[in-house]
């Protein structure tokens, strides 16, 4: 876990130093965001960097956990506490998270796979259904919160 935390700290530092621009090991990466989730058990804030797919007034994030057979910790936090702040560029935006299912989940996941073809290799590592999360911008009780 320490290695992942160190990687996260490096990405967060690069994100903030470059107003949200973080290089990727592939061309034309989707935007990086920082999720400020609230711990399901601890109630503490956790900052999680990840790529997101913007669409209108929503962002979509994917709980791949790098192909692990278990959902990432941030996903459990979002289920327990769906209202939080997300950093995008140099802005802190309140969001409300909704877990997608059925045809809507399949449609968004298909769009993500077309946008980031490398994701197919990650998805092939696990048999679990990777959760797809919609982050509706500006619709949380954390209005005015700062990261």
Buried (B, 14 or more C-beta within 10 A) or exposed (E): EEEEEEEBEEBBEBBBEEEBEBEEEEEEBBBBBBBBBBBBEEEEBBBBBBBBBBEEEBBBBBBBBEBBEEBBBBBBBBBEBBBBBBBBBEEBBBBBBBBBEEEEBEEBBEBBBEEBEEBEEBBEEBEBEBBBBBBBBEBBEBEEBEB
